[in-house]
């Protein structure tokens, strides 16, 4: 039996894209070359994908068992190349980091700039999506690590608590309840809400803590980015519930206000997620340690400040 790293790279790419054509394009090789390499690998190991006409390729049990092992071998090989191609150190390489919207837009750009100052040879590609999409990308080994605000309970994902955050109820500056405190949630029963999309950590907390206490929340629109939610609220479309971190810059400019609702516990945490079976290279470990050691903000408690 003779299995090559190239065959494993092509297998992993096919697993990611679900089609040989997409895998070939991502690896900058021809489609026939990718098909031949996958065929040779399956000659040694047996079928790795279920093939349904017109539905692409979907990993079978053998493919799912191979994926973490193939990813580890590929990552180890890259680590060796980086170490000996440079100056003998482990301070070069690249990683893909996924983040949910609040964290990716408000915290990570500055943090990653500081990380690069310490490790200029390490490139971090940041991709932003909601918690549930990111969770699946981790399970499919399509990203190296992630930071999210949604709770993850999958047994294959290791969850490490990072920072505390708090959601706030926001409105336009000319709303009758703008910047008022001690407002009962029942007073918002007839308000129109601008919500984040299902699958986001923000939406999950809204559904759990607010929607369950209102007879039937009236939804004006659903948007998949906090920036879009803030713009809609500023334009008077409705009220919303978003992270205090995401809200701060717009509140500071006066284009948005808060409603201090009593009896709500909207505190939550941000989490670092990694796959338990992923190979943890030195570069990977350095980034994880840097993130967990970073305390980029102190959560501002809007409610106790009487806003």
Backbone as CSV, one residue per row, in Angstrom:
resi,resn,N_x,N_y,N_z,CA_x,CA_y,CA_z,C_x,C_y,C_z
1,UNK,0.846,-1.199,0.000,0.000,0.000,0.000,0.878,1.244,0.000
2,UNK,0.567,2.213,-0.868,1.337,3.453,-0.946,0.370,4.626,-1.025
3,UNK,0.209,5.334,0.100,-0.671,6.490,0.175,0.188,7.738,0.255
4,UNK,-0.130,8.740,-0.549,0.641,9.974,-0.560,-0.101,11.092,0.153
5,UNK,0.663,12.089,0.594,0.053,13.263,1.210,-0.840,13.994,0.215
6,UNK,-0.442,13.995,-1.043,-1.247,14.670,-2.059,-2.621,14.029,-2.186
7,UNK,-2.658,12.690,-2.141,-3.950,12.005,-2.191,-4.815,12.400,-0.992
8,UNK,-4.201,12.506,0.175,-4.951,12.884,1.374,-5.423,14.330,1.296
9,UNK,-4.606,15.213,0.726,-5.031,16.603,0.529,-6.237,16.674,-0.393
10,UNK,-6.211,15.898,-1.458,-7.328,15.896,-2.403,-8.568,15.296,-1.753
11,UNK,-8.386,14.232,-0.988,-9.516,13.644,-0.256,-10.148,14.678,0.670
12,UNK,-9.313,15.411,1.431,-9.843,16.407,2.368,-10.574,17.521,1.622
13,UNK,-10.041,17.935,0.484,-10.694,18.989,-0.292,-12.026,18.511,-0.859
14,UNK,-12.084,17.273,-1.323,-13.343,16.728,-1.831,-14.363,16.646,-0.697
15,UNK,-13.910,16.263,0.486,-14.810,16.206,1.640,-15.372,17.590,1.951
16,UNK,-14.552,18.620,1.764,-14.983,19.984,2.048,-15.964,20.505,1.013
17,UNK,-15.667,20.295,-0.275,-16.474,20.888,-1.340,-17.589,19.973,-1.837
18,UNK,-17.498,18.683,-1.561,-18.537,17.759,-1.992,-18.486,17.417,-3.469
19,UNK,-17.499,17.950,-4.175,-17.341,17.688,-5.605,-15.851,17.700,-5.956
20,UNK,-15.478,16.853,-6.888,-14.079,16.787,-7.302,-13.677,18.093,-7.986
21,UNK,-14.590,18.679,-8.755,-14.280,19.916,-9.473,-13.906,21.032,-8.508
22,UNK,-14.701,21.223,-7.452,-14.408,22.254,-6.463,-13.098,21.992,-5.732
23,UNK,-12.836,20.719,-5.435,-11.580,20.362,-4.769,-10.387,20.675,-5.655
24,UNK,-10.498,20.323,-6.944,-9.402,20.577,-7.884,-9.118,22.068,-8.006
25,UNK,-10.155,22.870,-8.097,-9.974,24.317,-8.210,-9.293,24.890,-6.971
26,UNK,-9.669,24.402,-5.801,-9.083,24.919,-4.563,-7.615,24.568,-4.438
27,UNK,-7.213,23.453,-5.046,-5.821,23.008,-4.970,-5.021,23.382,-6.216
28,UNK,-5.684,24.050,-7.165,-5.037,24.514,-8.400,-4.458,23.354,-9.213
29,UNK,-5.252,22.309,-9.336,-4.882,21.185,-10.191,-6.049,20.884,-11.118
30,UNK,-5.830,20.044,-12.104,-6.895,19.713,-13.035,-7.882,18.744,-12.407
31,UNK,-9.123,18.764,-12.915,-10.140,17.848,-12.411,-9.762,16.381,-12.663
32,UNK,-9.219,16.018,-13.851,-8.808,14.619,-14.058,-7.722,14.177,-13.082
33,UNK,-6.786,15.072,-12.757,-5.725,14.706,-11.816,-6.292,14.450,-10.425
34,UNK,-7.251,15.284,-10.015,-7.879,15.088,-8.706,-8.673,13.790,-8.682
35,UNK,-9.408,13.498,-9.746,-10.203,12.265,-9.822,-9.309,11.031,-9.766
36,UNK,-8.185,11.095,-10.464,-7.269,9.958,-10.483,-6.671,9.716,-9.099
37,UNK,-6.276,10.801,-8.421,-5.695,10.657,-7.091,-6.705,10.079,-6.109
38,UNK,-7.954,10.554,-6.174,-8.985,10.026,-5.291,-9.264,8.562,-5.594
39,UNK,-9.283,8.209,-6.875,-9.511,6.817,-7.274,-8.405,5.902,-6.740
40,UNK,-7.151,6.369,-6.831,-6.023,5.579,-6.327,-6.133,5.392,-4.817
41,UNK,-6.529,6.442,-4.115,-6.668,6.340,-2.658,-7.751,5.332,-2.303
42,UNK,-8.877,5.358,-3.033,-9.971,4.436,-2.740,-9.644,3.009,-3.139
43,UNK,-8.707,2.829,-4.052,-8.239,1.468,-4.364,-7.557,0.846,-3.156
44,UNK,-6.829,1.688,-2.407,-6.125,1.203,-1.220,-7.052,1.046,-0.018
45,UNK,-7.965,2.000,0.154,-8.739,2.068,1.401,-10.200,1.664,1.254
46,UNK,-10.663,1.476,0.020,-12.073,1.213,-0.200,-12.835,2.509,-0.394
47,UNK,-14.124,2.444,-0.734,-14.916,3.659,-0.992,-14.945,4.580,0.232
48,UNK,-14.747,5.858,-0.016,-14.744,6.869,1.046,-15.935,7.814,0.947
49,UNK,-16.639,7.760,-0.201,-17.775,8.636,-0.430,-18.953,7.846,-0.988
50,UNK,-20.151,8.304,-0.657,-21.359,7.811,-1.324,-21.578,8.688,-2.548
51,UNK,-21.821,8.043,-3.669,-21.974,8.779,-4.924,-23.416,8.696,-5.391
52,UNK,-24.101,9.828,-5.337,-25.482,9.917,-5.803,-25.522,10.833,-7.016
53,UNK,-26.128,10.360,-8.083,-26.160,11.113,-9.333,-26.727,12.504,-9.111
54,UNK,-25.926,13.525,-9.428,-26.382,14.904,-9.334,-26.338,15.494,-7.946
55,UNK,-25.978,14.677,-6.934,-25.983,15.173,-5.551,-24.573,15.332,-4.992
56,UNK,-23.559,15.182,-5.838,-22.199,15.335,-5.364,-21.727,14.129,-4.578
57,UNK,-20.639,14.309,-3.832,-20.036,13.235,-3.048,-20.227,13.518,-1.562
58,UNK,-20.701,12.529,-0.855,-20.903,12.667,0.584,-20.122,11.572,1.292
59,UNK,-19.323,11.960,2.285,-18.495,10.978,2.982,-19.329,9.876,3.613
60,UNK,-18.841,8.642,3.478,-19.447,7.518,4.187,-18.715,7.335,5.519
61,UNK,-19.005,6.244,6.221,-18.392,6.029,7.537,-16.867,5.938,7.440
62,UNK,-16.375,5.297,6.392,-14.920,5.181,6.223,-14.293,6.555,5.990
63,UNK,-14.949,7.383,5.182,-14.442,8.723,4.931,-14.412,9.559,6.189
64,UNK,-15.482,9.467,7.001,-15.524,10.237,8.252,-14.455,9.767,9.232
65,UNK,-14.136,8.475,9.217,-13.072,7.963,10.084,-11.697,8.424,9.605
66,UNK,-11.536,8.548,8.285,-10.247,8.945,7.730,-9.979,10.433,7.886
67,UNK,-10.999,11.268,7.838,-10.810,12.712,7.763,-9.929,13.279,8.876
68,UNK,-10.165,12.998,10.164,-9.282,13.578,11.184,-7.850,13.083,11.080
69,UNK,-7.661,11.823,10.684,-6.308,11.283,10.549,-5.584,11.920,9.369
70,UNK,-6.313,12.086,8.255,-5.717,12.734,7.095,-5.357,14.188,7.411
71,UNK,-6.250,14.890,8.100,-5.985,16.283,8.455,-4.766,16.402,9.352
72,UNK,-4.615,15.471,10.286,-3.454,15.519,11.182,-2.158,15.314,10.414
73,UNK,-2.126,14.345,9.500,-0.922,14.096,8.716,-0.563,15.310,7.858
74,UNK,-1.570,15.918,7.236,-1.329,17.104,6.400,-0.802,18.250,7.250
75,UNK,-1.403,18.470,8.416,-0.969,19.558,9.291,0.437,19.320,9.822
76,UNK,0.745,18.075,10.159,2.096,17.768,10.648,3.132,17.998,9.554
77,UNK,2.802,17.608,8.343,3.732,17.807,7.224,3.986,19.292,6.982
78,UNK,2.925,20.104,7.051,3.089,21.547,6.864,3.935,22.149,7.976
79,UNK,3.751,21.640,9.190,4.539,22.141,10.312,6.022,21.851,10.101
80,UNK,6.335,20.659,9.626,7.726,20.314,9.345,8.306,21.208,8.251
81,UNK,7.535,21.412,7.199,7.997,22.272,6.107,8.288,23.686,6.605
82,UNK,7.382,24.224,7.400,7.563,25.584,7.893,8.772,25.697,8.812
83,UNK,8.972,24.682,9.659,10.078,24.753,10.597,11.422,24.763,9.877
84,UNK,11.604,23.866,8.935,12.911,23.717,8.322,13.105,24.631,7.111
85,UNK,12.012,25.184,6.592,12.148,26.106,5.471,12.576,27.489,5.933
86,UNK,12.315,27.811,7.196,12.631,29.142,7.695,13.913,29.113,8.526
87,UNK,13.821,29.403,9.791,15.021,29.535,10.611,15.086,28.498,11.722
88,UNK,14.353,27.392,11.530,14.383,26.355,12.546,13.422,26.597,13.691
89,UNK,12.582,27.615,13.589,11.626,27.911,14.653,10.237,27.454,14.235
90,UNK,9.310,27.564,15.173,7.916,27.225,14.899,7.083,28.496,14.795
91,UNK,7.677,29.575,14.306,6.975,30.849,14.263,6.577,31.225,12.850
92,UNK,6.259,30.235,12.046,5.739,30.501,10.712,4.672,29.465,10.396
93,UNK,3.737,29.833,9.519,2.650,28.939,9.156,1.386,29.735,8.915
94,UNK,0.286,29.039,8.784,-0.996,29.709,8.561,-2.106,28.900,9.214
95,UNK,-3.148,29.604,9.613,-4.311,28.989,10.248,-5.570,29.676,9.746
96,UNK,-6.691,28.942,9.775,-7.995,29.522,9.484,-8.764,29.632,10.799
97,UNK,-9.150,30.852,11.129,-9.901,31.125,12.357,-11.304,31.575,11.970
98,UNK,-12.324,30.912,12.505,-13.709,31.324,12.295,-14.209,32.063,13.533
99,UNK,-15.064,33.043,13.319,-15.628,33.794,14.439,-17.058,34.170,14.123
100,UNK,-17.881,34.224,15.161,-19.231,34.720,14.969,-19.177,36.241,14.836
101,UNK,-20.271,36.820,14.375,-20.288,38.202,13.905,-19.808,39.211,14.942
102,UNK,-20.324,39.143,16.167,-19.974,40.122,17.193,-18.478,40.121,17.466
103,UNK,-17.919,38.939,17.617,-16.496,38.818,17.944,-15.635,39.171,16.735
104,UNK,-16.011,38.626,15.576,-15.203,38.826,14.381,-15.133,40.266,13.933
105,UNK,-16.215,41.012,14.107,-16.249,42.404,13.654,-15.710,43.384,14.684
106,UNK,-15.807,43.049,15.970,-15.503,44.038,16.997,-14.235,43.768,17.800
107,UNK,-13.818,42.518,17.901,-12.660,42.191,18.740,-11.436,41.729,17.962
108,UNK,-11.646,40.820,17.026,-10.510,40.105,16.453,-9.585,40.917,15.554
109,UNK,-10.064,41.869,14.759,-9.105,42.592,13.906,-7.939,43.198,14.681
110,UNK,-8.216,43.907,15.773,-7.132,44.492,16.573,-6.309,43.418,17.270
111,UNK,-6.978,42.388,17.761,-6.256,41.307,18.435,-5.294,40.603,17.487
112,UNK,-5.755,40.311,16.282,-4.899,39.609,15.326,-3.751,40.497,14.854
113,UNK,-3.970,41.801,14.826,-2.875,42.713,14.488,-1.787,42.632,15.560
114,UNK,-2.184,42.546,16.829,-1.201,42.399,17.911,-0.504,41.044,17.829
115,UNK,-1.259,40.012,17.489,-0.665,38.680,17.356,0.395,38.688,16.260
116,UNK,0.093,39.365,15.164,1.042,39.407,14.059,2.315,40.179,14.429
117,UNK,2.202,41.156,15.310,3.396,41.865,15.769,4.354,40.915,16.481
118,UNK,3.796,39.961,17.234,4.625,38.988,17.953,5.070,37.840,17.062
119,UNK,4.217,37.471,16.089,4.511,36.332,15.213,4.288,36.747,13.760
120,UNK,5.183,37.544,13.201,4.976,38.053,11.841,4.970,36.972,10.767
121,UNK,5.491,35.806,11.087,5.526,34.732,10.099,4.282,33.875,10.060
122,UNK,3.334,34.145,10.959,2.108,33.338,11.022,0.962,34.132,10.407
123,UNK,0.323,33.557,9.387,-0.809,34.218,8.734,-2.109,33.628,9.252
124,UNK,-3.027,34.495,9.648,-4.336,34.069,10.140,-5.397,34.541,9.157
125,UNK,-6.158,33.613,8.594,-7.292,33.949,7.734,-8.563,33.904,8.584
126,UNK,-9.237,35.033,8.712,-10.435,35.145,9.545,-11.677,35.063,8.678
127,UNK,-12.595,34.161,9.038,-13.869,34.026,8.337,-15.001,34.163,9.355
128,UNK,-16.018,34.960,9.016,-17.101,35.272,9.946,-18.401,34.605,9.510
129,UNK,-19.062,33.952,10.453,-20.366,33.339,10.190,-21.083,33.162,11.518
130,UNK,-22.261,32.525,11.515,-22.937,32.337,12.788,-22.469,31.042,13.465
131,UNK,-22.813,30.900,14.731,-22.276,29.828,15.560,-22.548,28.449,14.981
132,UNK,-23.761,28.198,14.490,-24.095,26.852,14.015,-23.331,26.492,12.749
133,UNK,-23.155,27.448,11.850,-22.364,27.192,10.643,-20.917,26.904,11.018
134,UNK,-20.387,27.674,11.950,-19.002,27.488,12.382,-18.820,26.137,13.052
135,UNK,-19.769,25.741,13.855,-19.701,24.437,14.511,-19.562,23.319,13.487
136,UNK,-20.338,23.389,12.406,-20.268,22.356,11.381,-18.926,22.401,10.651
137,UNK,-18.394,23.599,10.436,-17.088,23.713,9.783,-15.993,23.077,10.630
138,UNK,-16.077,23.230,11.937,-15.123,22.569,12.817,-15.247,21.053,12.726
139,UNK,-16.473,20.566,12.730,-16.696,19.122,12.664,-16.203,18.539,11.356
140,UNK,-16.244,19.332,10.280,-15.799,18.871,8.965,-14.314,19.153,8.733
141,UNK,-13.617,19.678,9.751,-12.195,20.019,9.650,-11.934,21.042,8.541
142,UNK,-12.887,21.946,8.337,-12.736,22.997,7.339,-12.213,24.295,7.939
143,UNK,-12.038,24.324,9.249,-11.420,25.459,9.921,-10.586,24.922,11.069
144,UNK,-9.607,25.706,11.513,-8.703,25.219,12.552,-9.253,25.430,13.954
145,UNK,-9.786,26.605,14.215,-10.355,26.911,15.526,-11.366,28.035,15.366
146,UNK,-12.121,28.297,16.430,-13.192,29.288,16.322,-13.426,29.967,17.657
147,UNK,-13.963,31.189,17.585,-14.438,31.888,18.772,-15.873,32.336,18.489
148,UNK,-16.787,31.980,19.372,-18.212,32.218,19.134,-18.892,32.664,20.421
149,UNK,-20.120,33.194,20.267,-20.903,33.562,21.443,-22.019,32.573,21.726
150,UNK,-22.291,31.660,20.816,-23.335,30.668,21.040,-22.811,29.457,21.793
151,UNK,-23.692,28.812,22.527,-23.323,27.614,23.290,-23.183,26.429,22.339
152,UNK,-22.123,25.650,22.507,-21.876,24.470,21.682,-21.789,23.254,22.596
153,UNK,-22.584,22.223,22.304,-22.641,21.037,23.150,-22.209,19.762,22.426
154,UNK,-21.667,19.890,21.222,-21.300,18.685,20.467,-20.149,17.960,21.167
155,UNK,-20.247,16.639,21.326,-19.225,15.897,22.078,-17.839,15.902,21.439
156,UNK,-17.731,16.181,20.142,-16.426,16.188,19.472,-15.727,17.540,19.528
157,UNK,-16.393,18.550,20.085,-15.820,19.894,20.132,-15.464,20.265,21.564
158,UNK,-14.225,20.709,21.734,-13.766,21.163,23.045,-14.096,22.639,23.196
159,UNK,-14.755,22.981,24.299,-15.224,24.346,24.538,-14.474,24.941,25.729
160,UNK,-13.858,26.093,25.517,-13.155,26.794,26.592,-13.764,28.185,26.754
161,UNK,-14.226,28.503,27.954,-14.817,29.814,28.214,-13.748,30.897,28.125
162,UNK,-14.080,31.988,27.443,-13.099,33.063,27.229,-13.522,34.338,27.947
163,UNK,-14.489,35.083,27.436,-14.866,36.383,27.981,-16.342,36.427,28.331
164,UNK,-16.713,37.371,29.192,-18.124,37.597,29.497,-18.638,38.784,28.686
165,UNK,-19.848,38.663,28.206,-20.496,39.718,27.429,-21.908,39.894,27.968
166,UNK,-22.570,40.959,27.563,-23.965,41.177,27.948,-24.722,41.794,26.789
167,UNK,-25.924,41.324,26.558,-26.777,41.898,25.529,-27.552,43.073,26.098
168,UNK,-27.882,44.046,25.229,-28.680,45.199,25.620,-29.809,45.379,24.619
169,UNK,-30.890,45.951,25.068,-32.014,46.286,24.191,-31.763,47.688,23.641
170,UNK,-31.799,47.819,22.324,-31.481,49.097,21.683,-32.681,49.618,20.894
171,UNK,-32.691,50.932,20.674,-33.776,51.579,19.931,-33.218,52.833,19.256
172,UNK,-34.018,53.461,18.433,-33.596,54.726,17.808,-33.617,55.828,18.874
173,UNK,-32.843,56.900,18.685,-32.765,57.967,19.700,-34.096,58.658,19.965
174,UNK,-35.003,58.648,18.972,-36.277,59.345,19.175,-37.403,58.409,19.632
175,UNK,-37.038,57.175,20.018,-38.040,56.244,20.544,-38.535,56.754,21.905
176,UNK,-39.818,56.591,22.232,-40.346,57.094,23.517,-39.622,56.536,24.746
177,UNK,-39.023,55.332,24.620,-38.341,54.729,25.772,-36.831,54.887,25.711
178,UNK,-36.333,55.690,24.773,-34.884,55.836,24.599,-34.214,56.321,25.875
179,UNK,-33.197,55.560,26.312,-32.356,55.890,27.470,-33.124,55.937,28.782
180,UNK,-34.269,55.278,28.817,-35.015,55.170,30.072,-34.711,53.818,30.715
181,UNK,-34.756,53.785,32.063,-34.487,52.569,32.802,-35.703,52.059,33.537
182,UNK,-35.536,50.876,34.158,-36.596,50.238,34.948,-37.868,50.021,34.136
183,UNK,-37.704,49.625,32.877,-38.847,49.354,32.010,-39.179,47.862,32.078
184,UNK,-40.408,47.498,32.439,-40.762,46.065,32.445,-40.814,45.525,31.025
185,UNK,-40.440,44.274,30.881,-40.431,43.665,29.554,-41.812,43.692,28.924
186,UNK,-42.846,43.603,29.747,-44.215,43.623,29.215,-44.524,44.902,28.444
187,UNK,-43.785,45.976,28.744,-44.009,47.246,28.039,-43.544,47.181,26.585
188,UNK,-42.784,46.137,26.244,-42.281,45.981,24.878,-43.110,44.994,24.066
189,UNK,-44.250,44.582,24.600,-45.057,43.541,23.953,-45.527,43.940,22.564
190,UNK,-45.755,45.216,22.333,-46.274,45.658,21.031,-45.197,46.239,20.116
191,UNK,-43.936,46.158,20.533,-42.847,46.693,19.730,-42.501,45.752,18.572
192,UNK,-42.016,46.343,17.485,-41.468,45.553,16.387,-40.001,45.263,16.674
193,UNK,-39.577,44.014,16.436,-38.207,43.603,16.738,-37.417,43.370,15.445
194,UNK,-36.164,43.791,15.472,-35.205,43.459,14.409,-34.286,42.389,15.000
195,UNK,-34.308,41.197,14.425,-33.620,40.065,15.026,-32.437,39.590,14.190
196,UNK,-31.475,38.953,14.865,-30.438,38.209,14.165,-31.036,36.898,13.657
197,UNK,-30.320,36.260,12.748,-30.825,35.039,12.117,-30.746,33.838,13.062
198,UNK,-31.623,32.815,12.874,-31.501,31.577,13.642,-30.115,30.959,13.434
199,UNK,-29.543,30.445,14.510,-28.200,29.882,14.436,-27.154,30.789,15.047
200,UNK,-27.495,32.075,15.220,-26.540,32.990,15.861,-26.705,32.910,17.378
201,UNK,-25.611,33.138,18.105,-25.678,33.106,19.559,-26.585,34.180,20.112
202,UNK,-26.587,35.356,19.462,-27.456,36.452,19.901,-28.923,36.068,19.781
203,UNK,-29.288,35.453,18.672,-30.686,35.043,18.482,-31.074,33.969,19.487
204,UNK,-30.181,33.055,19.773,-30.495,31.993,20.731,-30.799,32.561,22.109
205,UNK,-30.030,33.570,22.539,-30.284,34.161,23.850,-31.582,34.971,23.840
206,UNK,-31.865,35.662,22.739,-33.136,36.388,22.626,-34.304,35.407,22.731
207,UNK,-34.235,34.317,21.987,-35.326,33.328,22.005,-35.536,32.745,23.391
208,UNK,-34.435,32.558,24.120,-34.524,31.940,25.444,-34.999,32.916,26.512
209,UNK,-34.482,34.146,26.499,-34.709,35.060,27.614,-35.802,36.092,27.370
210,UNK,-36.088,36.425,26.117,-37.069,37.470,25.832,-38.315,36.901,25.158
211,UNK,-38.129,36.143,24.094,-39.280,35.633,23.341,-40.187,34.768,24.200
212,UNK,-39.613,34.048,25.153,-40.420,33.176,26.012,-41.279,33.967,26.994
213,UNK,-40.953,35.259,27.202,-41.701,36.061,28.167,-42.677,37.040,27.516
214,UNK,-42.683,37.065,26.185,-43.633,37.912,25.467,-44.698,37.030,24.814
215,UNK,-45.932,37.491,24.776,-47.006,36.657,24.202,-46.687,36.182,22.788
216,UNK,-46.247,37.092,21.946,-45.893,36.740,20.561,-45.072,37.897,19.982
217,UNK,-43.744,37.808,20.059,-42.915,38.919,19.576,-43.206,39.248,18.116
218,UNK,-43.335,40.527,17.829,-43.624,40.967,16.470,-42.304,41.261,15.760
219,UNK,-42.030,40.534,14.697,-40.738,40.610,14.015,-40.850,41.485,12.777
220,UNK,-40.072,42.575,12.749,-40.061,43.458,11.587,-39.167,42.899,10.494
221,UNK,-38.001,42.393,10.880,-37.088,41.789,9.909,-36.044,40.962,10.636
222,UNK,-35.401,40.066,9.884,-34.328,39.210,10.394,-33.091,39.476,9.549
223,UNK,-31.978,39.806,10.202,-30.743,40.166,9.506,-29.585,39.327,10.040
224,UNK,-28.600,39.051,9.185,-27.536,38.144,9.596,-26.237,38.838,9.990
225,UNK,-26.268,40.132,10.256,-25.094,40.844,10.744,-25.520,41.907,11.762
226,UNK,-24.728,42.050,12.807,-25.039,43.039,13.838,-25.045,44.454,13.269
227,UNK,-24.138,44.736,12.316,-24.094,46.066,11.721,-25.409,46.400,11.019
228,UNK,-25.969,45.402,10.348,-27.247,45.620,9.670,-28.372,45.837,10.675
229,UNK,-28.332,45.093,11.780,-29.334,45.266,12.834,-29.261,46.682,13.393
230,UNK,-28.058,47.153,13.683,-27.895,48.512,14.242,-28.411,49.572,13.273
231,UNK,-28.129,49.406,11.996,-28.583,50.391,11.012,-30.104,50.432,10.956
232,UNK,-30.735,49.253,10.986,-32.196,49.191,10.942,-32.804,49.859,12.170
233,UNK,-32.200,49.619,13.327,-32.695,50.235,14.559,-32.506,51.750,14.501
234,UNK,-31.347,52.198,14.054,-31.095,53.636,13.939,-32.081,54.312,13.000
235,UNK,-32.512,53.559,11.973,-33.471,54.091,11.001,-34.916,54.011,11.483
236,UNK,-35.135,53.478,12.692,-36.477,53.433,13.262,-37.325,52.257,12.826
237,UNK,-36.709,51.211,12.275,-37.471,50.030,11.834,-38.076,49.295,13.016
238,UNK,-37.349,49.248,14.133,-37.816,48.544,15.311,-36.759,48.580,16.390
239,UNK,-36.960,47.799,17.442,-35.967,47.686,18.501,-35.248,46.351,18.335
240,UNK,-34.143,46.167,19.064,-33.366,44.939,18.907,-32.653,44.622,20.204
241,UNK,-32.063,43.447,20.228,-31.274,43.005,21.373,-29.953,42.483,20.819
242,UNK,-28.852,43.211,21.102,-27.546,42.816,20.578,-26.490,42.966,21.668
243,UNK,-25.290,42.528,21.371,-24.186,42.611,22.319,-23.867,44.062,22.667
244,UNK,-23.574,44.311,23.950,-23.134,45.639,24.366,-21.849,46.028,23.638
245,UNK,-21.029,45.041,23.340,-19.788,45.290,22.605,-20.080,45.799,21.200
246,UNK,-21.020,45.153,20.508,-21.382,45.569,19.154,-22.108,46.908,19.156
247,UNK,-22.826,47.195,20.233,-23.637,48.417,20.281,-22.845,49.657,20.645
248,UNK,-21.722,49.499,21.325,-21.044,50.622,21.980,-20.715,51.775,21.030
249,UNK,-20.101,51.492,19.881,-19.655,52.573,19.003,-20.826,53.407,18.501
250,UNK,-21.947,52.759,18.177,-23.108,53.492,17.674,-23.796,54.260,18.797
251,UNK,-23.817,53.688,20.000,-24.380,54.401,21.146,-23.554,55.650,21.455
252,UNK,-22.236,55.528,21.335,-21.359,56.662,21.638,-21.597,57.839,20.688
253,UNK,-22.009,57.545,19.463,-22.253,58.622,18.495,-23.632,59.255,18.654
254,UNK,-24.503,58.633,19.471,-25.844,59.154,19.665,-26.839,58.752,18.601
255,UNK,-26.435,57.863,17.690,-27.354,57.421,16.636,-28.260,56.272,17.088
256,UNK,-28.074,55.844,18.333,-28.858,54.738,18.863,-28.928,54.927,20.377
257,UNK,-29.950,54.354,21.005,-30.118,54.476,22.449,-30.449,53.105,23.030
258,UNK,-30.439,53.024,24.356,-30.786,51.773,25.022,-32.108,51.898,25.767
259,UNK,-32.713,50.755,26.021,-33.895,50.669,26.883,-33.502,49.769,28.048
260,UNK,-33.494,50.308,29.251,-33.102,49.544,30.431,-34.258,48.689,30.922
261,UNK,-34.261,47.420,30.531,-35.359,46.513,30.877,-35.041,45.807,32.191
262,UNK,-35.993,45.823,33.112,-35.783,45.192,34.417,-36.037,43.691,34.329
263,UNK,-35.374,42.963,35.228,-35.641,41.535,35.374,-35.063,40.653,34.296
264,UNK,-34.183,41.174,33.464,-33.575,40.363,32.401,-32.123,40.061,32.746
265,UNK,-31.738,38.799,32.597,-30.331,38.424,32.728,-29.817,38.075,31.334
266,UNK,-29.173,39.031,30.708,-28.718,38.845,29.344,-27.200,38.670,29.263
267,UNK,-26.604,38.219,30.361,-25.172,37.944,30.355,-24.916,36.605,29.643
268,UNK,-23.771,36.532,29.005,-23.368,35.311,28.319,-21.849,35.293,28.233
269,UNK,-21.297,34.253,27.623,-19.855,34.154,27.467,-19.480,33.983,25.997
270,UNK,-18.263,34.364,25.688,-17.647,34.011,24.418,-16.800,32.762,24.658
271,UNK,-16.727,31.897,23.644,-16.053,30.612,23.815,-15.031,30.369,22.704
272,UNK,-13.942,29.711,23.068,-12.981,29.197,22.096,-13.342,27.750,21.812
273,UNK,-13.515,27.418,20.517,-13.888,26.058,20.119,-12.767,25.419,19.309
274,UNK,-12.447,24.174,19.627,-11.500,23.391,18.842,-12.025,21.965,18.720
275,UNK,-11.625,21.285,17.652,-12.030,19.885,17.474,-11.119,19.012,18.333
276,UNK,-11.717,18.114,19.096,-10.936,17.287,20.021,-9.929,16.396,19.298
277,UNK,-10.220,16.051,18.041,-9.325,15.142,17.324,-8.393,15.860,16.356
278,UNK,-8.411,17.183,16.381,-7.516,17.922,15.490,-6.103,17.929,16.048
279,UNK,-5.124,17.796,15.156,-3.723,17.889,15.561,-3.418,19.309,15.991
280,UNK,-2.863,19.452,17.171,-2.587,20.771,17.744,-1.113,21.109,17.534
281,UNK,-0.833,21.737,16.410,0.533,22.142,16.090,0.985,23.251,17.031
282,UNK,2.272,23.558,16.984,2.800,24.631,17.823,2.161,25.971,17.457
283,UNK,1.993,26.217,16.157,1.356,27.454,15.706,-0.085,27.523,16.210
284,UNK,-0.802,26.420,16.099,-2.177,26.319,16.588,-2.225,26.647,18.082
285,UNK,-1.333,26.045,18.852,-1.310,26.250,20.299,-0.977,27.690,20.652
286,UNK,-0.056,28.306,19.894,0.300,29.698,20.152,-0.898,30.621,19.990
287,UNK,-1.696,30.392,18.937,-2.866,31.243,18.721,-3.915,31.015,19.801
288,UNK,-4.154,29.765,20.168,-5.124,29.474,21.232,-4.725,30.169,22.536
289,UNK,-3.458,30.062,22.901,-2.992,30.673,24.139,-3.099,32.193,24.079
290,UNK,-2.802,32.756,22.912,-2.899,34.211,22.762,-4.345,34.676,22.945
291,UNK,-5.289,33.985,22.323,-6.698,34.372,22.435,-7.164,34.298,23.881
292,UNK,-6.876,33.187,24.553,-7.366,32.997,25.920,-6.722,33.979,26.895
293,UNK,-5.507,34.427,26.592,-4.833,35.384,27.476,-5.285,36.817,27.225
294,UNK,-5.942,37.059,26.098,-6.361,38.415,25.734,-7.645,38.791,26.465
295,UNK,-7.661,39.960,27.060,-8.847,40.512,27.727,-9.114,41.887,27.116
296,UNK,-9.667,41.904,25.896,-9.723,43.158,25.129,-10.744,44.175,25.591
297,UNK,-11.636,43.791,26.471,-12.589,44.783,26.945,-13.146,44.348,28.287
298,UNK,-13.633,45.329,29.014,-14.391,45.082,30.231,-15.846,45.312,29.878
299,UNK,-16.686,44.297,30.073,-18.096,44.447,29.719,-18.723,45.603,30.488
300,UNK,-19.359,46.508,29.755,-20.012,47.667,30.360,-21.447,47.314,30.708
301,UNK,-21.805,47.446,31.955,-23.133,47.079,32.413,-24.076,48.271,32.241
302,UNK,-24.837,48.279,31.146,-25.727,49.395,30.857,-26.832,49.530,31.900
303,UNK,-27.283,48.399,32.429,-28.430,48.433,33.304,-28.088,49.002,34.685
304,UNK,-26.938,48.571,35.223,-26.585,49.067,36.543,-26.153,50.532,36.491
305,UNK,-25.852,51.040,35.276,-25.509,52.451,35.145,-26.748,53.345,35.039
306,UNK,-27.932,52.714,35.077,-29.158,53.484,35.083,-29.604,53.984,33.719
307,UNK,-29.030,53.422,32.672,-29.432,53.860,31.321,-30.762,53.239,30.961
